[in-house]
Amino acid sequence: MDQDKNVDIEQRHIEKRSDSSAVASTFIKYAAYLIIFFGFLYFLIKYVFPKF
């Protein structure tokens, strides 16, 4: 039962990168989504719902 196994173990090193330009562009993208969403809600509440 004693067999020598030659196994190559692949090692991965994960480095957490925080590229400030990628973080800033992602923040701007989601901030724009929020502004559009709340603008649409404001439009619905202000102009559409009072007509019912």
Secondary structure, DSSP 8 states (H G I E B T S, - for coil): -------------------HHHHHHHHHHHHHHHHHHHHHHHHIIIIIGGG-
